[in-house]
Amino acid sequence: MILRPDGAVAQSASYQDQNANTGNDLFRPPANLFQMMYDYKTAPGSGSAPGTTRDVTTETLNLRMDHSLDLAPMWILALRADLPLVAKNPITSDNPNGDYVGGVGDTDVQAVIIHNLDLRWTVGFGARLITPTGGDTLGSGKWQIMPAGGFRYALWEISPSSYFEPVIRYDVSFAGDPTKRNISNLQFAPTLNVGLPDRWFLTFYPSPDIRINYGDPITGQTGRLFLPFDVRVGRQFSNNIAVSFEFGVPIIKDYPVYNLKTQVRLNVTY
């Protein structure tokens, strides 16, 4: 979900505020954005013997392209495409020894409509389509649709680049391999970004990792809720380049999305 000042709003914004965009603000997208993200994640997986579990490591190099279009005064269409290159070591019928295997994961495309209400408030809604290009080992094996919505509230009292940006989305599968588990979970990110001096920034809950699972259970699941501590710290090195590091660990993992998550992200706006 994505928004940026437009028209008269952009003219009223300060020069500092315009340059504060690191490419991470989902409701204020630049015209063009390239992101390269390296994720390292561990999560419970099936063990070699029935009923046992083991940690599965997933490493992902995700290549992302964003492009936004001005539809009308105060209205924006934001487009996104992801190409994940995945390496992981699950035990499956095709990989009984749990060796590392790699390839293209589940690719996706996204479209979001954004409306700037005024200088402080912005709203948006859209959907993401996830395709099962990763197959049985590197992906879910399911087609998925993910409608989403949220808003942005500028926190100029803290700094020009600070904002509160809650986003909610629902991930549901609708086709694909009938032997794979059905996906149905609510995802939430109460994102709070704090702009710091010298172009540093600190973001709490930058990713929609708070989850409630209504679909088929996954390995190690004992309930529906996954609540992590998730934080990102980064710096904008120029008007067009920003680098950040994200760290996530579970607080409640009845629905065990991950045991540990780290991400290094390079954003290039143009």
N, C-alpha and C positions, 0 to 999 in steps of 0.2 A: 504494500500500500504506500501511496507516494504523493507528495505535494510540494510545490515551490511557489514563491511569490510571483505574480504575473501582472503585467500592465501597470496600472496606477500603483498597485501594492509594491511592485518591485522598485518603482521610481521613488517611493517614500522610504524604502528601507535604507539603512545606513550602508556606507561602503564597507565597514567592518563586518556588518551582518551578512552582506553578500559573499564576502570572502571566507566566512566561517563555515561554509558548506563543505564538509569532508566527504560527501558521497554516501554517508551512512544514514542520513535523515530521510526516512521513507516518504515523508509527506512534503519534502521540498527537493525533488530530484533535479540534478543538472540536465542540460539538454542531452548530453551523452556521457555515459559512464562505463568504464571497463573495470571489473573487479577480478582479482586472482586471489583465491582463498585456499589455504591449506588447513585441513581439519584432521585432528587426531582424536579418536574416540574409542573407548572401551565400553562393552555392554555384555550382559549375560547372554549366553548362547547354549545350544544343545551340546551335551557331551557325547563321547564315543559310545557310552553304554546308555540304554534306555533309562530315562528318569534322572540322568545326571546333567550337570551344567558346567560350563567353562567360560572364561572371559574371551570374547571375540574382539579383536582389534580391527578397526576400520580407519584407513587413511584415505582422504579425499582431496584431490586438487580440482577445485571447481572454477570454471571459467565462465564469467557472467558478463552479459552485455545489456545495458539499459539505454532506452531512447525515449524522450518525452516530446509530445506534440502539443502546441497551443490550439485548443479547439475553438475557444471563444474567450472574451475577457473573463478572467478569474476561473476558467475551466481548463484542465490539462488531462491528456491521455498519456499514461506512462506504460511503456512496454518493456518486457524483460524476457531473457532466454538464458537458461543454464545448461552447461555441458560438464557434468561431473565425471572425473577420471578416478576410479575407485580401486583400491587394493585392500583385501580383507582375508581373514583366515577362518571362515565358518566350517563346521562339519556338516556336510550334506551328502545326499546320495551320489552327487557328482564329485564330491571332494571328501571322501571318507577319512582321510588322514589329517584334515584341517590345515592343509598347506595354504600359503598365501597365493591368492589368485587376483588377477587384475584385469581391468578393461573399462569400458564405458558403463556408467551407472544409469539410473533412471533420469532422463532428460525432462525438462519442463519449459513451458512458456506461460507468461502471465500478462494480464492487462488490468489496469486500474484507472478509474475515473476519479479525478481530484478536483475539489472545489474550494477555493480560497474565500472564506466568508468575510474576513477582514484581516488587518495586520496581525492579529493575535491568533485567530481561530482558523483551522482548516479541517476539512473532512474528506474521506475517500472510501471507495468500495470497489471491489473487483473480484477476480478469480484466477486461479492457477490450474493449469492442466498438466498432470504428470503422466508420462508415457513409460511403459514397462520395457525400456530398451536395455536395462541391466540384466534381464533374464532371471533365472531362479536363484543364482548365487550372489550377484552383485546388486540386485534390485528386489522390489517387492513382488514382481510377477503380476501386478495389477495396474489397470488404468485407474487414475484418481482425479477427482476434481476438488478444488479447495477454495470455496468462496470466503471472502474476508472483508472486514470493515474496521474503521477506526477514526481517530481524530488527532489533531496536533494543537497544543496550547503553548504559545511562546512564553518563556520565563525570563523576560528582559530584566527583571529585578535581580537575577543572579548574574547573567552575562548575556550579550547579544546572541550567542550561539546555544543557549540553554533552552530546553523544551521538555514537555511531558507529552508522550505519544503512545497511548495504549492502543494495541492492535489485537483483534480476535479473529480467528479463522477456524474453519472446520474441514478436516481432511477425511474424505469418504471415497472408497473404491466402488466402481460400478461395472467393471468388466475385467477380463484377463484370465489367468490360469485358475480354474475352479478348485484346484487342490490347494491353493495358497490361502492363507487366512484373510478374512474380510477386514478392511480397515475402516474405522469410524472413531475419530477422536477429536476433541475440542482442544485448541491450542491458543495460548494467551501470552502476551508480552506487555507488561506495564512499564514500557521503556521511559527512563528518565535520563536525559543527557545533560551533563554539566560541563559547560565550556570553561576551561581553565586558562591561566595566563600563558603567554608564549605559544599559543595555538595547540596546547594540550587539551584533551577532553577525556572525561570519565563517564561511562554509560552503564547504568544498572538495567539488567534484563533487556539486552539489545536483541535477543532472539526469542521467538515464541516457543520457549522450551517448557513452560508450564502446561501440562497436558492432563486431560481426563479421558480415559479410554472407555468407549462404549462398544468397541468391536471385539473380535476374537482375542482371547488372551495371548500374550507373548511369553517367552521363556522367563521364568522367575517371577511372574506376576502374582501378587497376592491381593491386590486391590485395584482401584481405578486411577489414583492420583499420582502424578509425578511433579514434585515441586523442587526445583534446584535453586542454588545461589549462582547467579550468572552475572558476570561483570566484564566490561571491555575498557581498556585504556589505550589511547593512541595519540598521535600527533600529526598535524597537518604541516608538511614540510615546505609546501608552496601553495599557490592558489589552485593547483591542479593535482597534487599528489598528497595522499595521506596513508599512513601505516598504522595498524592497530593490532592488539593482542587480546583475545577473549578467553576466559576461563570459566568453566562450569562444573559444579559438583552437586550431588543430590542432597537435599534436606529430607524430603520424603520420597521414597522410590517404590511405593507399592506397585506402580506401573513403571518398570525399570527401563527408561529410555536410554540412559547411559550411566556408567560408573564415574567416568571422567571425560571431559571435553575440553580441548584447547583448539584455538584457531588463530592463525596469522593471516591478516588481510591487507592487500595492497589495492588502493583505490586510485584510479586515474580518471579525472573528469576533463571533458573537452567540448 
